[in-house]
Amino acid sequence: MALMTPAIRPSNPRFSSGPCAKRPGWSLDALSGASLGRSHRSKDGKAKLGEVIERSRDILGIPADYRIGIVPASDTGAVEMALWSLLGARGVDMLAWESFGKGWITDVAKQLKLDDLRSLEADYGDIVDLTKVDCDRDVVFTWNGTTSGARVPNGDWIPADRGGLTICDATSAVFAMDLQFDKLDVVTWSWQKVLGGEGAHGMLVLSPRAVERLESYTPSWPLPKIFRLTKGGKLIEGVFKGETINTPSMLCVEDALDSLRWAESIGGLASLKARSQANLQAVSEWVAERDWVDFLVGDPAIRSSTSICLKFADPWFQSLGSDEQAVVAKTVAKQVEDAGVGFDLGGYRDAPPGLRLWGGSTVESEDMRALLPWLDWSFEEVKSQKAAA
Ligand SMILES: Cc1ncc(COP(=O)(O)O)c(C=O)c1O
């Protein structure tokens, strides 16, 4: 017999971890001012690209002497540009605790083939021992591991007088968490995450020390044009003023501007963080009252408020084989999706079977609260179907 479904439905069922929900109130009208059919190098086009850079700087409090560029190929493009342009001058510590961090290790080990590479890895649900990281080497890490929901607690483990560069993939952290830019030499993100923009372009932030490295070191490997940040040993400053390397989508640029204006209108970074925290709080209260579900990340100090990852703690679930667990997790997510109340909340394919709820700043906490009883319903439904089978 089918169980009763909850009475309340989220008004926005979008809980994907990327592309993430658009900001509240968004419609296509938000793009009506886009500079379409014009050169991105026109005065108008460049002004819009420059505005994305400066509004991002203001909201995030990025120091005035840091360069901010809009680069090709989303967050991956920005991270790869940094890895290929900067690494190799000294040894590197590569940190990973989920799929994306592990991917950066693979690139540096197998593509760049760096000899002096130490990889520090932790399992899903945890992060590495940060006291073991040597910041006199270069350090590559992900601030918030999107596929496990584990994040660094802060940047206190990075010394101010470090010898190496810290290269930080912050795509699911920025605009929802404090990043301590003075501890970071390279920061990257893409538009489709916390502010719910469109996927296409990456943001690349460089500290003065990162620029110094670019101007004093030439990697031994070739660099394709879309990765090149220097010319004749000098930084190409235009890239950091909106003169993008290749053609951007001005529709995406307009949408990014809309999201930044929205962020300002609600009170900037403090409000963005509070909105994300309210989502985590809603899930925490719900988890605390249930036995069948728990956070994948046990330690609240390293638990993400954006990519909120859940595991099934139910003894029946635990007794299943791993293939069956994966089927149950998928079915729970699918039923919620089929009911039209929660899209894209299956765990990541490489993560342990579970659910992942995006709690970034564009998600309304009333929607998060409305979703949660549907997870109870869906899990009970699958469990009783399986028990009857
Ligand atoms: C931590 C992290 N790094 C990199 C990526 C890849 O981002 P993009 O698709 O913007 O290149 C993602 C996407 O979810 C991510 O979460």
The ligand as an SDF file (V2000), in Angstrom:
LIG
                    3D

 16 16  0  0  0  0  0  0  0  0999 V2000
   34.6760   21.3370   -6.7990 C   0  0  0  0  0  0  0  0  0  0  0  0
   34.4020   21.3780   -8.2680 C   0  0  0  0  0  0  0  0  0  0  0  0
   35.4260   21.5790   -9.1160 N   0  0  0  0  0  0  0  0  0  0  0  0
   35.2180   21.6320  -10.4490 C   0  0  0  0  0  0  0  0  0  0  0  0
   33.9770   21.4630  -10.9940 C   0  0  0  0  0  0  0  0  0  0  0  0
   33.7980   21.5340  -12.4730 C   0  0  0  0  0  0  0  0  0  0  0  0
   33.1770   22.7400  -12.7170 O   0  0  0  0  0  0  0  0  0  0  0  0
   32.7920   23.2780  -14.1480 P   0  0  0  0  0  0  0  0  0  0  0  0
   31.7490   22.3650  -14.6700 O   0  0  0  0  0  0  0  0  0  0  0  0
   32.3250   24.6540  -13.8590 O   0  0  0  0  0  0  0  0  0  0  0  0
   34.0270   23.2370  -14.9710 O   0  0  0  0  0  0  0  0  0  0  0  0
   32.8690   21.2640  -10.1600 C   0  0  0  0  0  0  0  0  0  0  0  0
   31.5330   21.0550  -10.7110 C   0  0  0  0  0  0  0  0  0  0  0  0
   30.6060   20.6790  -10.0440 O   0  0  0  0  0  0  0  0  0  0  0  0
   33.1000   21.2210   -8.7720 C   0  0  0  0  0  0  0  0  0  0  0  0
   32.0720   21.0410   -7.9440 O   0  0  0  0  0  0  0  0  0  0  0  0
  1  2  1  0
  2  3  1  0
  2 15  2  0
  3  4  2  0
  4  5  1  0
  5  6  1  0
  5 12  2  0
  6  7  1  0
  7  8  1  0
  8  9  2  0
  8 10  1  0
  8 11  1  0
 12 13  1  0
 12 15  1  0
 13 14  2  0
 15 16  1  0
M  END
$$$$
